[in-house]
Amino acid sequence: MGIFSRFTDIMNANINSILDRAEDPEKMARLMIQEMEETLVEVRSSAVKSIADKKEIERRLEKLNQSQKEWEEKAEFAISKGREDLAKGALIAKHKLSDQAIVLESELIIVSESLQKYNDDMSKLQAKLEEAKTKRKSVEIRMKAAQKRVKIRQTLHDGRVDEALSRYDSLERRIDELEADAEAYDLGKDTVPSLEQELADLEAENGIADELAALKKKVSKKSK
């Protein structure tokens, strides 16, 4: 495929449509970007050659114009010396150079127009390239997100996860049983007071009763 044929295909391409139809959008975007970058390099190379051609034509034109001026001066000098024959020859030489200059000026117009087209096309292709790079980034982000979602779904539907959770439930049940076993040792210990505890409580009550009677007696004396 020639450079301009490929360039035209790229310029007319609808990147979104191409990527939507591609079986592997990420790969398609990568190849498209690569092709665009290669085309830009080729177009720049062609533009460089045209720029060099333009400068060469301009130099040749400058020399031709300078030569025409010199022949005109020679014709004027010949006339001043009465040599009309020499003046005529000088003017003929000048006109030959003028014809060459006209051809070069036509070539210069063509080269300049070509350079302008190169500039316009490269600007458009650069815009397409940026669009493709942006689309590729979007595709990569979506692809990675989709892959992560698939991994999460696979994990959620993995039987090993349910099996592990089931074992965890069994472990919690075993811990509950061990805690219950430990608590069972304390059951019934404090519900019925022992004989020693009842006697100690009785002595404490008597002591409080004696102290209360003494306090009442003290208060009664003060009030009299």
Buried (B, 14 or more C-beta within 10 A) or exposed (E): EEBEEBBEEBBEBEBEEBBEEBEEBBEBBBEBBEBBBEBBEBBEEBBEEBEEBBEBBBEBBEEBEEBBEBBBEBBEEBBEEEBEEBBEBBBEBBEBBBEBBEEBEEBBEBBBEBBEEBEEBBEEBEEBBEBBBEBBEEBBEEEEEEEEEEEEEEEEEEEEEEEEEEEEEEEEEEEEEEEEEEEEEEEEEEEEEEEEEEEEEEEEEEEEEEEEEEEEEEEEEEEE
